[in-house]
Amino acid sequence: MNSDKSITSSRKKEHLEISLSGDVTFKTKTTGFENYDFVHDAITEVDIHKINFRTKFFGKNINYPFLISCMTGGTSEAENVNAQLAIVAENLNIPIGVGSQRQALENDDFVESFKIVRKNAPNVPVLSNIGASQLVQFNSMNPIRKIVEMIDADALVIHVNPLQEMLQKEGETDFKGLLKSLRFIVKNLDVPVIVKEIGAGISYGAATKLLETGVKGIDVAGAGGTSWAGIEILRNTNNDNYYFWDWGLPTSFCIKEVYKLKKKYKFTLIGSGGINTAADAAKAFALGADIVASARVILLELQKNGIDGTQKFITSWFDTIRKIMYLTGSKSLKALRKDKIMRKDLLY
Ligand SMILES: Cc1cc2nc3c(=O)[nH]c(=O)nc-3n(C[C@H](O)[C@H](O)[C@H](O)COP(=O)(O)O)c2cc1C
């Protein structure tokens, strides 16, 4: 019989396998980035060689505003993936998140699959991860402190995933008390809290509620990249949930909306969900993201071209973004955020 313990681990294994092998992108919905173009500046005075991307992320200096999104852990396959991703993060001096640490709260079997990240990336920001559906079941700070200490995390990421939980046979759809739990954790944890979606996006209204609890980061993880509904539908072919494959708010829309809240709240805005090219990333910055994050595209690159290939993949994005900044007269990412893109329909 399958125990609760092995269910979490085998689900994680399936997620990894389906992500790497199946077509799990959105069917017709997109991130919306293709609706924008950059505003060419014929009299740019930007020195392309002077553009640098160094910035701070939750107290640590990083070389590029790029986060390797929370993905995996809790299986032996995951340990190998995390070990390699952490080397990429350390070599590039960029932040990295681990996948949900739920499995490591259930038993010690795969704790190393999470710890390896801090071991291989001792100097960069490393982010802990747990789901909102677990959070509302905790009745003390102990499990939270345990997962943060496990990897000496610089911040805790809580993923909100009502769509995914709804589509999982074993899903937990009771999120009652979530905002109260968040307020409690924000107050009592000594590292900052970030909340992320996983591909259905965070709206202006949802972000406002989150920021009122005191969270210090919002990762919109919008629609248009990996469809987690798609992955769950593929895990459970015998269902009638196909309608939800394309559910969610496009990433470009989420970034634009949540950015408006910068006027009232101090927080880090992470742009993610289908950031699959340098132009996607540049448009995310132009719409207001402080930092961008990618998940599945990085996993695919690692599988295909290993650690070196993944490093080149990320640095080549920033070479292209540097060129985009030069051509739009943006000497910094702050400048790129000032009217440097426009909707394509206004060009004709
Ligand atoms: C294999 C895999 C496992 C994931 N597991 C988690 C997880 O445990 N926790 C989490 O917050 N997000 C998880 N995600 C979601 C990603 O962090 C990200 O939000 C989502 O895939 C959308 O980004 P993308 O379009 O760049 O893939 C996972 C993604 C992948 C590809």
The ligand as a Tripos MOL2 file, in Angstrom:
@<TRIPOS>MOLECULE
LIG
   31    33     1     0     0
SMALL
NO_CHARGES

@<TRIPOS>ATOM
      1 C1          9.5070   20.3780  -12.4990 C.3       1 LIG1
      2 C2          8.9280   21.5700  -11.8260 C.ar      1 LIG1
      3 C3          8.6110   21.4970  -10.4770 C.ar      1 LIG1
      4 C4          8.0680   22.6010   -9.8040 C.ar      1 LIG1
      5 N1          7.8530   22.5270   -8.4580 N.ar      1 LIG1
      6 C5          7.5220   23.6530   -7.7680 C.ar      1 LIG1
      7 C6          7.4820   23.6620   -6.3550 C.ar      1 LIG1
      8 O1          7.7130   22.6460   -5.6990 O.2       1 LIG1
      9 N2          7.1730   24.8240   -5.7230 N.ar      1 LIG1
     10 C7          6.9030   25.9740   -6.4160 C.ar      1 LIG1
     11 O2          6.6710   27.0250   -5.8120 O.2       1 LIG1
     12 N3          6.8930   25.9740   -7.7690 N.ar      1 LIG1
     13 C8          7.2110   24.8680   -8.4470 C.ar      1 LIG1
     14 N4          7.2610   24.8920   -9.8300 N.ar      1 LIG1
     15 C9          6.7150   26.0450  -10.5460 C.3       1 LIG1
     16 C10         7.7560   27.0230  -11.0350 C.3       1 LIG1
     17 O3          8.4960   27.5840   -9.9710 O.3       1 LIG1
     18 C11         7.1310   28.1520  -11.8920 C.3       1 LIG1
     19 O4          6.3800   29.0240  -11.0660 O.3       1 LIG1
     20 C12         6.2490   27.6720  -13.0050 C.3       1 LIG1
     21 O5          6.7450   26.4830  -13.6190 O.3       1 LIG1
     22 C13         6.0820   28.7330  -14.0980 C.3       1 LIG1
     23 O6          7.3300   29.1020  -14.6280 O.3       1 LIG1
     24 P1          7.8620   28.6210  -16.0700 P.3       1 LIG1
     25 O7          6.8000   29.0160  -17.0680 O.co2     1 LIG1
     26 O8          9.1610   29.3650  -16.2530 O.co2     1 LIG1
     27 O9          8.0500   27.1470  -15.9990 O.co2     1 LIG1
     28 C14         7.8100   23.8100  -10.5210 C.ar      1 LIG1
     29 C15         8.1310   23.8700  -11.8850 C.ar      1 LIG1
     30 C16         8.6840   22.7810  -12.5570 C.ar      1 LIG1
     31 C17         8.9950   22.8950  -14.0120 C.3       1 LIG1
@<TRIPOS>BOND
     1     1     2 1
     2     2     3 ar
     3     2    30 ar
     4     3     4 ar
     5     4     5 ar
     6     4    28 ar
     7     5     6 ar
     8     6     7 ar
     9     6    13 1
    10     7     8 2
    11     7     9 ar
    12     9    10 ar
    13    10    11 2
    14    10    12 ar
    15    12    13 ar
    16    13    14 ar
    17    14    15 1
    18    14    28 ar
    19    15    16 1
    20    16    17 1
    21    16    18 1
    22    18    19 1
    23    18    20 1
    24    20    21 1
    25    20    22 1
    26    22    23 1
    27    23    24 1
    28    24    25 2
    29    24    26 1
    30    24    27 1
    31    28    29 ar
    32    29    30 ar
    33    30    31 1
@<TRIPOS>SUBSTRUCTURE
     1 LIG1         1 GROUP 0 **** ****
